[in-house]
Structure formats: structure tokens, C-alpha cells
């Protein structure tokens, strides 16, 4: 997975962090959790605030 695989990342986050409220996750933790996902293979420098916002929104949508 790469940073641009927003929906795949969101699905993985729902499974890996089912006990977390995506609305309450700060971007530092979110970035770390994404990089720790199995199969994630991208460099941290390619991640920015817009990508994290998109991941967070997809996570919220997926959790509903």
C-alpha cells in the first residue's frame, strides 16, 4: 500500500484500531499507525496533511 491507497488504508485502520474514534486521532498518531500497517510500503516524506485528512475521512466513512 501507498499513501494514495486511501480506501485500503481506511479498511485496515478500521480492523487494526477498532477501539479508536477516528475523529479523535491526531495526525501524528494517524501517520504512525498507517506506516505500521502490514503491507504498507511508502516513504513518510510523501505524506502530507491533505492525505491524512483524506485517510481520516475515509476511516470515518468506513467505520459507519
C-alpha positions in Angstrom: 0.0 0.0 0.0 1.0 3.6 -0.7 -0.2 6.8 0.8 -2.6 7.2 -2.1 -4.4 4.0 -1.3 -6.8 5.9 0.9 -9.7 3.4 1.0 -7.4 0.4 1.5 -5.7 2.2 4.4 -9.1 3.1 5.9 -10.2 -0.5 5.8 -7.0 -1.6 7.5 -7.4 1.1 10.2 -10.9 0.0 11.0 -9.6 -3.5 11.6 -6.4 -2.6 13.4 -7.9 0.2 15.6 -11.5 -0.7 16.1 -11.4 0.7 19.6 -10.3 4.2 18.4 -12.6 7.1 17.3 -11.1 8.4 14.1 -12.5 11.9 14.9 -10.2 12.0 18.0 -7.0 10.7 16.4 -4.2 13.3 15.9 -2.3 13.3 12.7 1.0 12.3 14.3 -0.6 9.1 15.6 -2.5 8.5 12.4 0.6 8.8 10.3 2.4 6.3 12.6 -0.4 3.9 12.5 -0.6 3.9 8.7 3.1 3.3 8.4 2.8 0.4 10.8 0.1 -1.3 8.8 1.1 -4.7 7.3 1.7 -4.3 3.6 2.3 -0.5 3.8 5.3 0.4 1.8 5.8 4.1 1.2 8.1 6.8 2.5 7.0 9.2 5.2 8.0 12.2 3.1 5.2 11.5 0.6 2.6 12.1 3.3 1.1 15.5 3.9 -1.9 17.0 5.8 -4.2 16.6 2.8 -3.5 12.9 2.6 -4.0 12.4 6.3 -7.3 14.3 6.1 -8.5 12.1 3.3 -7.4 8.9 5.2 -9.2 10.2 8.3 -12.4 10.9 6.4 -12.3 7.5 4.6 -11.8 5.9 8.0 -14.8 7.7 9.4 -16.9 6.7 6.4 -15.7 3.1 6.6 -16.4 2.8 10.4 -20.1 3.9 9.9 
